[in-house]
Amino acid sequence: MTMQPPPPPRWFQAADVLSGQVQLHMYPLTFVSVGSPRTMQGLQALQTTFAAAELLESQGWRVVNFADEGRLAFLRREHRPAAPPAQYHGQ
């Protein structure tokens, strides 16, 4: 029995998205969440999460919802990365 690799993470730090440490251009799944840690206070957390969501929206992601008083954004990809070409039977 072969072991499947673990699925990619779905939650990312907003600050990592903004700094470029996390890039989701070729991310294989459709839904992700981006947020600020609870240690970040009020308006700073909100601004960081919103800025990361806006950056991702410019890359083809769309905000589905915000939660935790704006500390967490749920996003959906409008389009997924192109799949490898299909193999045709008989060729």
C-alpha positions in Angstrom: 0.0 0.0 0.0 1.5 3.4 -1.0 1.0 6.3 1.2 -0.6 9.4 -0.2 1.3 12.7 0.4 -0.5 15.0 2.8 -2.8 17.6 1.1 -1.4 21.1 0.9 -2.2 23.5 3.7 -5.4 25.7 3.4 -4.6 28.3 6.0 -1.9 31.0 5.4 -0.7 33.9 7.5 -1.7 37.2 5.9 1.8 38.7 6.6 3.4 35.8 4.7 1.2 36.5 1.7 2.1 40.2 1.8 5.9 39.5 2.2 5.9 37.1 -0.7 6.9 34.1 1.4 3.6 32.5 0.4 2.6 32.6 -3.3 -0.6 30.9 -4.4 -0.2 31.3 -8.2 0.1 27.5 -8.8 -1.8 26.4 -5.7 -3.7 23.2 -6.7 -6.9 23.5 -4.6 -9.8 25.9 -4.9 -10.4 27.2 -1.4 -8.0 28.8 1.1 -8.1 31.0 4.2 -5.8 33.8 5.0 -5.6 35.4 8.4 -3.8 37.3 11.1 -2.8 35.7 14.4 -4.8 36.5 17.5 -1.7 38.1 19.0 -2.1 40.9 16.4 -4.4 43.6 17.8 -7.6 45.1 16.3 -7.1 47.5 13.4 -3.7 46.2 12.6 -5.0 42.6 12.2 -7.9 43.8 10.1 -5.7 45.9 7.8 -3.2 43.0 7.3 -5.9 40.5 6.5 -7.7 42.9 4.1 -4.4 43.8 2.4 -3.5 40.1 1.8 -7.1 39.5 0.5 -6.8 42.4 -1.9 -3.4 41.1 -3.1 -4.8 37.7 -3.7 -7.8 39.1 -5.5 -5.4 40.7 -8.0 -4.1 37.2 -8.6 -7.5 35.5 -9.5 -8.8 34.7 -6.0 -12.1 36.1 -4.7 -13.2 36.7 -1.1 -16.1 34.4 -0.1 -16.4 35.6 3.5 -14.6 37.2 6.4 -14.7 35.8 9.9 -13.3 36.4 13.4 -13.9 40.2 13.3 -12.0 40.5 10.0 -8.9 38.5 11.1 -9.7 35.7 8.7 -10.7 35.8 5.0 -11.9 32.8 3.1 -11.1 32.9 -0.6 -12.0 30.9 -3.7 -10.0 30.7 -6.9 -11.9 31.9 -10.0 -9.8 29.5 -12.2 -7.5 26.7 -11.4 -4.0 26.3 -12.9 -4.0 24.6 -16.2 -3.9 20.8 -16.0 -1.4 18.8 -18.0 -2.6 17.9 -21.5 -5.0 14.9 -21.5 -3.8 11.6 -22.9 -5.9 10.3 -25.7 -6.7 6.6 -26.0 -5.0 5.0 -29.0 -2.2 7.4 -29.3 
